[in-house]
Amino acid sequence: MEDFISNLTNWVATTGVRLVIALVILAISFRVINVVSRKVEKKLLAKGQDKTLVQTLSYLSRILLKIVVCTCLVGYLGIDTSGMAALIASLGVCVGLAVNGALSNLAGGVLILVTRPFKLGDFIEAQGTCGIVEDIRIINTKVVTLDNKVVYIPNGALSSGSIMNYSEKDLRRVDLEFSVAGNDPEKVREIILGVCAADEKVLKDPAPFARITDYGAGNGVKVTMRAWTKGAQYWDTYFDLLNGIRVEFEKNSIVIPFNQLDVHIKNN
């Protein structure tokens, strides 16, 4: 019993003190890393640096610095790190084979950060998902759809597939098609261009376009309208033009040839 108490006292006086000091240093270091990282991040964002790149690099730097602190404290406690390094290396090979998909996502995340096909706040369509980019992480990208659903797209598939970025350009074109019957197509064209001219959201340059583009089924003639507007006003312009042209068609007795079905009933 006396030997046990003596050994315990020696352990507390040596290793125990080192362990307490290591835990205190660990807590303080992690706290300092988080505070300094956030302050640097805020300063960079205040200077107008790219938000996506700043947040991602800040996140990675915090992880790397914490790993360095943990490695130094392990050496401080007197634990042999050479054996741990060999063990970590062998585990790394096994984990690498097991998480091949995750590694491809990691490489995809790096590729996205380098090539920059989109940034935070952009409205994109990719991998069957359409929404606003809320966060770009190393493994996946967080996209919020228009109906407020959160979708996490793997960066591997995202970087290797096609991406449609609706926010990269300031202007977007509104395309609408109308089928009319029994009316003067030139009159229809004037009505459409008149509605475009009356809408302040429609840009004058490039000028709106309205022409006959096809002969539809039956007696219909297809008239295509193209008008340019600011990207942020696209949907408002789309619905306002659609409704405004319908109202003018009704005022001018423009007939839209809806599909009809004739049913013949035979009596035996």
ChimeraX commands (.cxc) that place a marker at each C-alpha (Angstrom):
marker #1 position 0.00,0.00,0.00 radius 0.5
marker #1 position 2.84,2.33,0.86 radius 0.5
marker #1 position 4.46,1.61,-2.54 radius 0.5
marker #1 position 1.18,2.35,-4.33 radius 0.5
marker #1 position 0.78,5.66,-2.52 radius 0.5
marker #1 position 4.40,6.51,-3.22 radius 0.5
marker #1 position 4.05,5.71,-6.93 radius 0.5
marker #1 position 0.80,7.64,-7.13 radius 0.5
marker #1 position 2.40,10.64,-5.45 radius 0.5
marker #1 position 5.34,10.53,-7.85 radius 0.5
marker #1 position 2.95,10.23,-10.84 radius 0.5
marker #1 position 0.89,13.19,-9.67 radius 0.5
marker #1 position 4.04,15.25,-9.03 radius 0.5
marker #1 position 5.43,14.55,-12.50 radius 0.5
marker #1 position 3.04,13.24,-15.14 radius 0.5
marker #1 position -0.07,14.51,-13.40 radius 0.5
marker #1 position 1.23,18.07,-13.30 radius 0.5
marker #1 position 2.28,17.80,-16.94 radius 0.5
marker #1 position -1.17,16.51,-17.86 radius 0.5
marker #1 position -2.92,19.39,-16.07 radius 0.5
marker #1 position -0.61,21.91,-17.71 radius 0.5
marker #1 position -1.21,20.29,-21.11 radius 0.5
marker #1 position -5.00,20.46,-20.68 radius 0.5
marker #1 position -4.81,24.12,-19.63 radius 0.5
marker #1 position -2.57,24.94,-22.59 radius 0.5
marker #1 position -4.93,23.00,-24.88 radius 0.5
marker #1 position -8.00,24.94,-23.72 radius 0.5
marker #1 position -6.25,28.31,-23.89 radius 0.5
marker #1 position -4.68,27.56,-27.29 radius 0.5
marker #1 position -7.98,26.46,-28.83 radius 0.5
marker #1 position -9.67,29.58,-27.45 radius 0.5
marker #1 position -6.94,31.87,-28.79 radius 0.5
marker #1 position -6.98,30.17,-32.20 radius 0.5
marker #1 position -10.76,30.61,-32.52 radius 0.5
marker #1 position -10.71,34.26,-31.41 radius 0.5
marker #1 position -7.75,35.26,-33.59 radius 0.5
marker #1 position -9.16,33.37,-36.58 radius 0.5
marker #1 position -12.52,35.14,-36.34 radius 0.5
marker #1 position -10.88,38.56,-35.97 radius 0.5
marker #1 position -8.66,37.99,-39.00 radius 0.5
marker #1 position -11.68,36.74,-40.94 radius 0.5
marker #1 position -13.70,39.86,-40.08 radius 0.5
marker #1 position -10.83,42.17,-41.06 radius 0.5
marker #1 position -10.39,40.44,-44.42 radius 0.5
marker #1 position -14.13,40.59,-45.11 radius 0.5
marker #1 position -14.17,44.28,-44.14 radius 0.5
marker #1 position -11.46,44.91,-46.73 radius 0.5
marker #1 position -13.68,43.42,-49.43 radius 0.5
marker #1 position -11.98,40.05,-49.76 radius 0.5
marker #1 position -13.97,37.18,-51.22 radius 0.5
marker #1 position -16.29,35.74,-48.56 radius 0.5
marker #1 position -16.15,32.16,-49.82 radius 0.5
marker #1 position -12.35,31.94,-49.88 radius 0.5
marker #1 position -11.89,33.76,-46.56 radius 0.5
marker #1 position -14.32,31.52,-44.66 radius 0.5
marker #1 position -12.90,28.32,-46.13 radius 0.5
marker #1 position -9.27,29.25,-45.44 radius 0.5
marker #1 position -10.20,30.39,-41.92 radius 0.5
marker #1 position -11.83,27.03,-41.23 radius 0.5
marker #1 position -8.84,25.08,-42.56 radius 0.5
marker #1 position -6.32,27.20,-40.65 radius 0.5
marker #1 position -8.17,26.60,-37.37 radius 0.5
marker #1 position -8.07,22.83,-37.91 radius 0.5
marker #1 position -4.38,22.77,-38.87 radius 0.5
marker #1 position -3.33,24.95,-35.91 radius 0.5
marker #1 position -5.27,22.78,-33.47 radius 0.5
marker #1 position -3.62,19.66,-34.88 radius 0.5
marker #1 position -0.20,21.29,-34.41 radius 0.5
marker #1 position -1.04,22.19,-30.79 radius 0.5
marker #1 position -2.20,18.63,-30.04 radius 0.5
marker #1 position 0.97,17.17,-31.59 radius 0.5
marker #1 position 3.21,19.46,-29.52 radius 0.5
marker #1 position 1.35,18.61,-26.31 radius 0.5
marker #1 position 1.69,14.89,-27.00 radius 0.5
marker #1 position 5.47,15.37,-27.23 radius 0.5
marker #1 position 5.40,17.51,-24.06 radius 0.5
marker #1 position 3.72,14.68,-22.14 radius 0.5
marker #1 position 6.62,12.41,-23.09 radius 0.5
marker #1 position 4.67,10.10,-25.38 radius 0.5
marker #1 position 6.79,8.61,-28.15 radius 0.5
marker #1 position 5.46,10.17,-31.35 radius 0.5
marker #1 position 7.55,8.01,-33.72 radius 0.5
marker #1 position 5.39,4.96,-33.09 radius 0.5
marker #1 position 2.26,7.08,-33.37 radius 0.5
marker #1 position 3.46,8.47,-36.69 radius 0.5
marker #1 position 3.88,4.96,-38.10 radius 0.5
marker #1 position 0.48,3.97,-36.77 radius 0.5
marker #1 position -1.16,7.06,-38.22 radius 0.5
marker #1 position 0.52,6.43,-41.58 radius 0.5
marker #1 position -0.76,2.86,-41.73 radius 0.5
marker #1 position -4.20,3.94,-40.63 radius 0.5
marker #1 position -4.11,6.67,-43.26 radius 0.5
marker #1 position -3.64,4.07,-46.00 radius 0.5
marker #1 position -6.57,2.01,-44.72 radius 0.5
marker #1 position -8.80,5.03,-44.28 radius 0.5
marker #1 position -7.79,6.32,-47.72 radius 0.5
marker #1 position -8.94,3.10,-49.34 radius 0.5
marker #1 position -12.16,3.12,-47.34 radius 0.5
marker #1 position -13.06,6.74,-48.03 radius 0.5
marker #1 position -12.13,6.96,-51.68 radius 0.5
marker #1 position -15.38,8.82,-52.39 radius 0.5
marker #1 position -14.68,11.30,-49.61 radius 0.5
marker #1 position -11.22,11.97,-51.04 radius 0.5
marker #1 position -12.74,12.69,-54.45 radius 0.5
marker #1 position -15.11,15.12,-52.73 radius 0.5
marker #1 position -12.13,16.71,-50.97 radius 0.5
marker #1 position -10.32,17.14,-54.29 radius 0.5
marker #1 position -13.54,18.50,-55.79 radius 0.5
marker #1 position -13.81,21.05,-52.98 radius 0.5
marker #1 position -10.27,22.27,-53.62 radius 0.5
marker #1 position -10.99,22.44,-57.36 radius 0.5
marker #1 position -14.14,24.50,-56.76 radius 0.5
marker #1 position -12.21,26.95,-54.57 radius 0.5
marker #1 position -9.51,27.31,-57.23 radius 0.5
marker #1 position -11.66,27.54,-60.37 radius 0.5
marker #1 position -14.49,29.51,-58.67 radius 0.5
marker #1 position -17.49,28.50,-60.84 radius 0.5
marker #1 position -19.72,30.08,-58.18 radius 0.5
marker #1 position -19.50,31.90,-54.85 radius 0.5
marker #1 position -21.63,32.34,-51.76 radius 0.5
marker #1 position -25.03,33.84,-52.55 radius 0.5
marker #1 position -25.05,32.75,-56.21 radius 0.5
marker #1 position -28.16,31.13,-57.65 radius 0.5
marker #1 position -27.08,27.93,-59.38 radius 0.5
marker #1 position -28.50,24.78,-60.92 radius 0.5
marker #1 position -26.43,21.59,-60.65 radius 0.5
marker #1 position -26.93,17.87,-60.07 radius 0.5
marker #1 position -30.69,18.25,-60.40 radius 0.5
marker #1 position -30.82,20.94,-57.70 radius 0.5
marker #1 position -31.64,24.61,-58.16 radius 0.5
marker #1 position -31.03,27.09,-55.34 radius 0.5
marker #1 position -28.84,29.64,-53.59 radius 0.5
marker #1 position -25.33,28.69,-52.44 radius 0.5
marker #1 position -25.24,29.19,-48.67 radius 0.5
marker #1 position -21.94,27.51,-47.78 radius 0.5
marker #1 position -19.02,25.91,-49.63 radius 0.5
marker #1 position -17.34,23.24,-47.54 radius 0.5
marker #1 position -14.42,20.95,-48.23 radius 0.5
marker #1 position -16.57,17.84,-48.74 radius 0.5
marker #1 position -19.88,19.28,-49.90 radius 0.5
marker #1 position -21.68,22.46,-50.86 radius 0.5
marker #1 position -24.81,23.65,-49.06 radius 0.5
marker #1 position -27.59,24.87,-51.35 radius 0.5
marker #1 position -30.95,26.27,-50.23 radius 0.5
marker #1 position -33.76,25.75,-52.74 radius 0.5
marker #1 position -36.51,28.24,-53.49 radius 0.5
marker #1 position -38.93,26.34,-51.23 radius 0.5
marker #1 position -36.39,26.57,-48.36 radius 0.5
marker #1 position -35.07,23.03,-48.53 radius 0.5
marker #1 position -31.39,22.48,-47.68 radius 0.5
marker #1 position -29.48,20.25,-50.11 radius 0.5
marker #1 position -25.88,19.12,-49.56 radius 0.5
marker #1 position -24.23,18.38,-52.92 radius 0.5
marker #1 position -20.99,16.33,-52.87 radius 0.5
marker #1 position -18.14,18.40,-54.27 radius 0.5
marker #1 position -16.81,15.48,-56.32 radius 0.5
marker #1 position -19.96,15.29,-58.42 radius 0.5
marker #1 position -20.35,19.06,-58.39 radius 0.5
marker #1 position -16.86,19.77,-59.72 radius 0.5
marker #1 position -17.07,17.13,-62.47 radius 0.5
marker #1 position -20.60,17.97,-63.65 radius 0.5
marker #1 position -22.14,20.91,-65.42 radius 0.5
marker #1 position -23.07,23.96,-63.32 radius 0.5
marker #1 position -25.51,26.64,-64.45 radius 0.5
marker #1 position -24.79,29.92,-62.64 radius 0.5
marker #1 position -27.67,32.39,-62.91 radius 0.5
marker #1 position -25.99,35.09,-60.80 radius 0.5
marker #1 position -22.63,35.44,-62.54 radius 0.5
marker #1 position -23.99,37.87,-65.15 radius 0.5
marker #1 position -25.91,41.01,-64.26 radius 0.5
marker #1 position -28.47,40.64,-67.05 radius 0.5
marker #1 position -30.85,37.81,-67.93 radius 0.5
marker #1 position -33.20,37.31,-70.86 radius 0.5
marker #1 position -36.89,36.54,-70.45 radius 0.5
marker #1 position -38.18,34.20,-73.18 radius 0.5
marker #1 position -41.92,33.77,-73.73 radius 0.5
marker #1 position -43.85,32.03,-76.49 radius 0.5
marker #1 position -47.46,32.68,-77.51 radius 0.5
marker #1 position -49.76,30.87,-79.92 radius 0.5
marker #1 position -52.35,33.05,-81.64 radius 0.5
marker #1 position -55.02,32.26,-84.25 radius 0.5
marker #1 position -57.20,34.30,-86.57 radius 0.5
marker #1 position -55.33,37.53,-85.91 radius 0.5
marker #1 position -52.81,39.73,-87.64 radius 0.5
marker #1 position -49.37,38.58,-86.41 radius 0.5
marker #1 position -48.03,42.11,-86.84 radius 0.5
marker #1 position -50.71,43.43,-84.49 radius 0.5
marker #1 position -49.78,40.73,-81.97 radius 0.5
marker #1 position -46.15,41.75,-82.26 radius 0.5
marker #1 position -47.01,45.41,-81.62 radius 0.5
marker #1 position -49.02,44.49,-78.54 radius 0.5
marker #1 position -46.17,42.43,-77.09 radius 0.5
marker #1 position -43.58,45.14,-77.74 radius 0.5
marker #1 position -45.95,47.72,-76.26 radius 0.5
marker #1 position -46.23,45.74,-73.02 radius 0.5
marker #1 position -42.42,45.44,-72.91 radius 0.5
marker #1 position -42.01,49.20,-73.44 radius 0.5
marker #1 position -44.45,49.97,-70.62 radius 0.5
marker #1 position -42.59,47.78,-68.12 radius 0.5
marker #1 position -39.78,49.72,-66.42 radius 0.5
marker #1 position -37.93,46.52,-65.56 radius 0.5
marker #1 position -37.44,45.65,-69.24 radius 0.5
marker #1 position -34.21,47.13,-70.60 radius 0.5
marker #1 position -34.28,49.28,-73.73 radius 0.5
marker #1 position -30.81,48.08,-74.74 radius 0.5
marker #1 position -30.75,45.31,-75.84 radius 0.5
marker #1 position -34.14,46.04,-77.36 radius 0.5
marker #1 position -37.06,43.63,-76.85 radius 0.5
marker #1 position -37.68,41.12,-79.63 radius 0.5
marker #1 position -41.00,39.73,-80.92 radius 0.5
marker #1 position -41.32,37.69,-84.15 radius 0.5
marker #1 position -43.15,34.74,-85.66 radius 0.5
marker #1 position -40.93,31.72,-85.05 radius 0.5
marker #1 position -43.11,28.75,-86.00 radius 0.5
marker #1 position -46.47,27.59,-87.32 radius 0.5
marker #1 position -48.15,25.65,-84.56 radius 0.5
marker #1 position -50.69,22.85,-84.73 radius 0.5
marker #1 position -54.09,23.69,-86.18 radius 0.5
marker #1 position -54.60,27.38,-86.92 radius 0.5
marker #1 position -52.06,28.64,-84.41 radius 0.5
marker #1 position -49.05,30.79,-85.16 radius 0.5
marker #1 position -46.22,30.83,-82.62 radius 0.5
marker #1 position -44.85,34.26,-81.67 radius 0.5
marker #1 position -41.65,34.40,-79.58 radius 0.5
marker #1 position -40.80,37.30,-77.27 radius 0.5
marker #1 position -37.35,38.01,-75.82 radius 0.5
marker #1 position -36.69,40.81,-73.36 radius 0.5
marker #1 position -33.67,41.62,-71.20 radius 0.5
marker #1 position -33.79,42.57,-67.54 radius 0.5
marker #1 position -31.57,42.64,-64.45 radius 0.5
marker #1 position -30.87,39.24,-62.93 radius 0.5
marker #1 position -32.38,40.19,-59.57 radius 0.5
marker #1 position -35.64,41.22,-61.28 radius 0.5
marker #1 position -35.94,38.21,-63.59 radius 0.5
marker #1 position -38.93,36.48,-62.01 radius 0.5
marker #1 position -40.84,39.71,-61.37 radius 0.5
marker #1 position -40.33,40.67,-65.01 radius 0.5
marker #1 position -41.29,37.19,-66.21 radius 0.5
marker #1 position -44.63,37.09,-64.40 radius 0.5
marker #1 position -45.47,40.77,-65.03 radius 0.5
marker #1 position -44.92,40.37,-68.77 radius 0.5
marker #1 position -46.88,37.14,-68.89 radius 0.5
marker #1 position -49.85,38.69,-67.12 radius 0.5
marker #1 position -49.62,42.04,-68.94 radius 0.5
marker #1 position -49.61,40.42,-72.38 radius 0.5
marker #1 position -52.60,38.26,-71.44 radius 0.5
marker #1 position -54.57,41.35,-70.39 radius 0.5
marker #1 position -53.73,43.15,-73.65 radius 0.5
marker #1 position -54.66,40.09,-75.69 radius 0.5
marker #1 position -58.09,40.05,-74.07 radius 0.5
marker #1 position -58.56,43.79,-74.69 radius 0.5
marker #1 position -57.70,43.41,-78.36 radius 0.5
marker #1 position -59.65,40.14,-78.85 radius 0.5
marker #1 position -56.53,38.13,-79.61 radius 0.5
marker #1 position -57.53,34.46,-79.80 radius 0.5
marker #1 position -55.30,31.81,-78.27 radius 0.5
marker #1 position -55.94,28.42,-79.94 radius 0.5
marker #1 position -56.12,26.09,-76.98 radius 0.5
marker #1 position -56.13,22.39,-77.71 radius 0.5
marker #1 position -59.62,21.00,-78.20 radius 0.5
marker #1 position -60.97,17.47,-78.10 radius 0.5
marker #1 position -64.13,16.47,-79.98 radius 0.5
marker #1 position -65.93,13.49,-78.50 radius 0.5
marker #1 position -68.42,11.57,-80.68 radius 0.5
marker #1 position -70.94,9.30,-78.93 radius 0.5
marker #1 position -72.39,6.46,-80.96 radius 0.5
marker #1 position -75.65,4.81,-79.99 radius 0.5
marker #1 position -75.89,1.10,-80.83 radius 0.5
marker link #1:1,2 radius 0.2
marker link #1:2,3 radius 0.2
marker link #1:3,4 radius 0.2
marker link #1:4,5 radius 0.2
marker link #1:5,6 radius 0.2
marker link #1:6,7 radius 0.2
marker link #1:7,8 radius 0.2
marker link #1:8,9 radius 0.2
marker link #1:9,10 radius 0.2
marker link #1:10,11 radius 0.2
marker link #1:11,12 radius 0.2
marker link #1:12,13 radius 0.2
marker link #1:13,14 radius 0.2
marker link #1:14,15 radius 0.2
marker link #1:15,16 radius 0.2
marker link #1:16,17 radius 0.2
marker link #1:17,18 radius 0.2
marker link #1:18,19 radius 0.2
marker link #1:19,20 radius 0.2
marker link #1:20,21 radius 0.2
marker link #1:21,22 radius 0.2
marker link #1:22,23 radius 0.2
marker link #1:23,24 radius 0.2
marker link #1:24,25 radius 0.2
marker link #1:25,26 radius 0.2
marker link #1:26,27 radius 0.2
marker link #1:27,28 radius 0.2
marker link #1:28,29 radius 0.2
marker link #1:29,30 radius 0.2
marker link #1:30,31 radius 0.2
marker link #1:31,32 radius 0.2
marker link #1:32,33 radius 0.2
marker link #1:33,34 radius 0.2
marker link #1:34,35 radius 0.2
marker link #1:35,36 radius 0.2
marker link #1:36,37 radius 0.2
marker link #1:37,38 radius 0.2
marker link #1:38,39 radius 0.2
marker link #1:39,40 radius 0.2
marker link #1:40,41 radius 0.2
marker link #1:41,42 radius 0.2
marker link #1:42,43 radius 0.2
marker link #1:43,44 radius 0.2
marker link #1:44,45 radius 0.2
marker link #1:45,46 radius 0.2
marker link #1:46,47 radius 0.2
marker link #1:47,48 radius 0.2
marker link #1:48,49 radius 0.2
marker link #1:49,50 radius 0.2
marker link #1:50,51 radius 0.2
marker link #1:51,52 radius 0.2
marker link #1:52,53 radius 0.2
marker link #1:53,54 radius 0.2
marker link #1:54,55 radius 0.2
marker link #1:55,56 radius 0.2
marker link #1:56,57 radius 0.2
marker link #1:57,58 radius 0.2
marker link #1:58,59 radius 0.2
marker link #1:59,60 radius 0.2
marker link #1:60,61 radius 0.2
marker link #1:61,62 radius 0.2
marker link #1:62,63 radius 0.2
marker link #1:63,64 radius 0.2
marker link #1:64,65 radius 0.2
marker link #1:65,66 radius 0.2
marker link #1:66,67 radius 0.2
marker link #1:67,68 radius 0.2
marker link #1:68,69 radius 0.2
marker link #1:69,70 radius 0.2
marker link #1:70,71 radius 0.2
marker link #1:71,72 radius 0.2
marker link #1:72,73 radius 0.2
marker link #1:73,74 radius 0.2
marker link #1:74,75 radius 0.2
marker link #1:75,76 radius 0.2
marker link #1:76,77 radius 0.2
marker link #1:77,78 radius 0.2
marker link #1:78,79 radius 0.2
marker link #1:79,80 radius 0.2
marker link #1:80,81 radius 0.2
marker link #1:81,82 radius 0.2
marker link #1:82,83 radius 0.2
marker link #1:83,84 radius 0.2
marker link #1:84,85 radius 0.2
marker link #1:85,86 radius 0.2
marker link #1:86,87 radius 0.2
marker link #1:87,88 radius 0.2
marker link #1:88,89 radius 0.2
marker link #1:89,90 radius 0.2
marker link #1:90,91 radius 0.2
marker link #1:91,92 radius 0.2
marker link #1:92,93 radius 0.2
marker link #1:93,94 radius 0.2
marker link #1:94,95 radius 0.2
marker link #1:95,96 radius 0.2
marker link #1:96,97 radius 0.2
marker link #1:97,98 radius 0.2
marker link #1:98,99 radius 0.2
marker link #1:99,100 radius 0.2
marker link #1:100,101 radius 0.2
marker link #1:101,102 radius 0.2
marker link #1:102,103 radius 0.2
marker link #1:103,104 radius 0.2
marker link #1:104,105 radius 0.2
marker link #1:105,106 radius 0.2
marker link #1:106,107 radius 0.2
marker link #1:107,108 radius 0.2
marker link #1:108,109 radius 0.2
marker link #1:109,110 radius 0.2
marker link #1:110,111 radius 0.2
marker link #1:111,112 radius 0.2
marker link #1:112,113 radius 0.2
marker link #1:113,114 radius 0.2
marker link #1:114,115 radius 0.2
marker link #1:115,116 radius 0.2
marker link #1:116,117 radius 0.2
marker link #1:117,118 radius 0.2
marker link #1:118,119 radius 0.2
marker link #1:119,120 radius 0.2
marker link #1:120,121 radius 0.2
marker link #1:121,122 radius 0.2
marker link #1:122,123 radius 0.2
marker link #1:123,124 radius 0.2
marker link #1:124,125 radius 0.2
marker link #1:125,126 radius 0.2
marker link #1:126,127 radius 0.2
marker link #1:127,128 radius 0.2
marker link #1:128,129 radius 0.2
marker link #1:129,130 radius 0.2
marker link #1:130,131 radius 0.2
marker link #1:131,132 radius 0.2
marker link #1:132,133 radius 0.2
marker link #1:133,134 radius 0.2
marker link #1:134,135 radius 0.2
marker link #1:135,136 radius 0.2
marker link #1:136,137 radius 0.2
marker link #1:137,138 radius 0.2
marker link #1:138,139 radius 0.2
marker link #1:139,140 radius 0.2
marker link #1:140,141 radius 0.2
marker link #1:141,142 radius 0.2
marker link #1:142,143 radius 0.2
marker link #1:143,144 radius 0.2
marker link #1:144,145 radius 0.2
marker link #1:145,146 radius 0.2
marker link #1:146,147 radius 0.2
marker link #1:147,148 radius 0.2
marker link #1:148,149 radius 0.2
marker link #1:149,150 radius 0.2
marker link #1:150,151 radius 0.2
marker link #1:151,152 radius 0.2
marker link #1:152,153 radius 0.2
marker link #1:153,154 radius 0.2
marker link #1:154,155 radius 0.2
marker link #1:155,156 radius 0.2
marker link #1:156,157 radius 0.2
marker link #1:157,158 radius 0.2
marker link #1:158,159 radius 0.2
marker link #1:159,160 radius 0.2
marker link #1:160,161 radius 0.2
marker link #1:161,162 radius 0.2
marker link #1:162,163 radius 0.2
marker link #1:163,164 radius 0.2
marker link #1:164,165 radius 0.2
marker link #1:165,166 radius 0.2
marker link #1:166,167 radius 0.2
marker link #1:167,168 radius 0.2
marker link #1:168,169 radius 0.2
marker link #1:169,170 radius 0.2
marker link #1:170,171 radius 0.2
marker link #1:171,172 radius 0.2
marker link #1:172,173 radius 0.2
marker link #1:173,174 radius 0.2
marker link #1:174,175 radius 0.2
marker link #1:175,176 radius 0.2
marker link #1:176,177 radius 0.2
marker link #1:177,178 radius 0.2
marker link #1:178,179 radius 0.2
marker link #1:179,180 radius 0.2
marker link #1:180,181 radius 0.2
marker link #1:181,182 radius 0.2
marker link #1:182,183 radius 0.2
marker link #1:183,184 radius 0.2
marker link #1:184,185 radius 0.2
marker link #1:185,186 radius 0.2
marker link #1:186,187 radius 0.2
marker link #1:187,188 radius 0.2
marker link #1:188,189 radius 0.2
marker link #1:189,190 radius 0.2
marker link #1:190,191 radius 0.2
marker link #1:191,192 radius 0.2
marker link #1:192,193 radius 0.2
marker link #1:193,194 radius 0.2
marker link #1:194,195 radius 0.2
marker link #1:195,196 radius 0.2
marker link #1:196,197 radius 0.2
marker link #1:197,198 radius 0.2
marker link #1:198,199 radius 0.2
marker link #1:199,200 radius 0.2
marker link #1:200,201 radius 0.2
marker link #1:201,202 radius 0.2
marker link #1:202,203 radius 0.2
marker link #1:203,204 radius 0.2
marker link #1:204,205 radius 0.2
marker link #1:205,206 radius 0.2
marker link #1:206,207 radius 0.2
marker link #1:207,208 radius 0.2
marker link #1:208,209 radius 0.2
marker link #1:209,210 radius 0.2
marker link #1:210,211 radius 0.2
marker link #1:211,212 radius 0.2
marker link #1:212,213 radius 0.2
marker link #1:213,214 radius 0.2
marker link #1:214,215 radius 0.2
marker link #1:215,216 radius 0.2
marker link #1:216,217 radius 0.2
marker link #1:217,218 radius 0.2
marker link #1:218,219 radius 0.2
marker link #1:219,220 radius 0.2
marker link #1:220,221 radius 0.2
marker link #1:221,222 radius 0.2
marker link #1:222,223 radius 0.2
marker link #1:223,224 radius 0.2
marker link #1:224,225 radius 0.2
marker link #1:225,226 radius 0.2
marker link #1:226,227 radius 0.2
marker link #1:227,228 radius 0.2
marker link #1:228,229 radius 0.2
marker link #1:229,230 radius 0.2
marker link #1:230,231 radius 0.2
marker link #1:231,232 radius 0.2
marker link #1:232,233 radius 0.2
marker link #1:233,234 radius 0.2
marker link #1:234,235 radius 0.2
marker link #1:235,236 radius 0.2
marker link #1:236,237 radius 0.2
marker link #1:237,238 radius 0.2
marker link #1:238,239 radius 0.2
marker link #1:239,240 radius 0.2
marker link #1:240,241 radius 0.2
marker link #1:241,242 radius 0.2
marker link #1:242,243 radius 0.2
marker link #1:243,244 radius 0.2
marker link #1:244,245 radius 0.2
marker link #1:245,246 radius 0.2
marker link #1:246,247 radius 0.2
marker link #1:247,248 radius 0.2
marker link #1:248,249 radius 0.2
marker link #1:249,250 radius 0.2
marker link #1:250,251 radius 0.2
marker link #1:251,252 radius 0.2
marker link #1:252,253 radius 0.2
marker link #1:253,254 radius 0.2
marker link #1:254,255 radius 0.2
marker link #1:255,256 radius 0.2
marker link #1:256,257 radius 0.2
marker link #1:257,258 radius 0.2
marker link #1:258,259 radius 0.2
marker link #1:259,260 radius 0.2
marker link #1:260,261 radius 0.2
marker link #1:261,262 radius 0.2
marker link #1:262,263 radius 0.2
marker link #1:263,264 radius 0.2
marker link #1:264,265 radius 0.2
marker link #1:265,266 radius 0.2
marker link #1:266,267 radius 0.2
marker link #1:267,268 radius 0.2
view
